Amino acid sequence: MQTAKVKSTKVMVFGLGYIGRMVLEAVLSENPFWNRRLELVGAVDIVPESREWAKKKGVAAFQSLDDLLAKARPDVCIHTTSSSMAVVVPQLKALVAAGVPVVSSTEELFYPWIQNPKVAEDIDGLCKKHGVAMMGTGVNPGFVMDVLPAIVTQAVHTVDFIRVERLVNAATRRPPLQKKIGAGLDETAFRAQVEKKKIGHVGLRESLDYLASFLGLTLTKSGESIVPIIAPKALATRVMTIKKGQVCGLHHQAWGEVDRKRVIELDLKISMNADVPCDTITIQGNPPITLSIEGGTPGDPATVAALVRGIPIVLQAKPGIVRRLDRDHFLS
């Protein structure tokens, strides 16, 4: 009996930072899924050391997208360069203009319609013009505090209130994340960095906006807050030593109301001393449901999985920015 021939999908990786390198290694693995084999045709990064790292893995690496496109024709791009839409817009537009569908780890791309409406409309229109789909995804945003709660609501007839709590042990996470939460700073420096928007979890507002949209809610009021978590004692990790009284993490909250009634709360704590990480979704309604993930969702490998699993989604979706779980975005 003949086995069905596995089709090949040509993948490029744009950005070889911590997550980008994990993605590259995942694509190189011999694990086909959805009846397709992933073929890595190249990577792009402006940093010479990153390109050398890729070449040692046997992967062609280029300084620019144009250089890669002169040598290969990818079916899809996994993009992992920055959290900020302002930074990635030129990169995304260049990929779309080249006709390459995109799965991106850019947190602000997950649901950009409220926080970045003009940019979202511009990129969405460009995707439709060139006939490609684009999606922002990851573990958070992209799963734990938005997509997963949305899925859980499918078992609730009437949803009155959603609260999602996430406690993350930053000591086990990548160094850039530890820097992003302000670990090692004093409280004054932390608050100054928050004011400059250099500290905080990027994407929490996008998760809030996504959930409101999914539930068909128009928020009449919303807000967020970021406060430091102070080390009660000295802490030592693989990356740094934190003194007692210094910042060891952050507590970031976002919330939304409809007519003065709180309908969504997102509560995220990322700390170097979070000994018992956990993700908990609480839905008040008929019937009420509480879902807990003991140990929490593994952040970095789960992000990589979400990106790789996003490949068939953008290849099967209608042109435009894909909104997760929205059936209208998929080809019939």
ABEGO torsion letter per residue (X at the ends): XBBBBBBBBBBBBBEABAAAAAAAAAAABABBBGGBBBBBAEBBBABAAAAAAAAAAGBBBBABAAAAAAABBBABBBBBABABAAAAAAAAAAAAAAGBBBBBABAAAABAAAABAAAAAAAAAAAAAAGBBBBBBEAOBGAAAAAAAAAAAAABABBABBBBBBBBBAAABBAAAAAAAGBGBBAAAAAAAAAAGABEBBGAAAAAAAAAAAAGBBBABBBBBBBBBBBABBBBBAABBBBBGBBAEBBBBBBBBBGGBBABBBBBBBBAABABBBBBBBBBEOBBBBBBBBGEBBAAAAAAAAAAAAAAAAAABBBEBBBBGBAAABBX
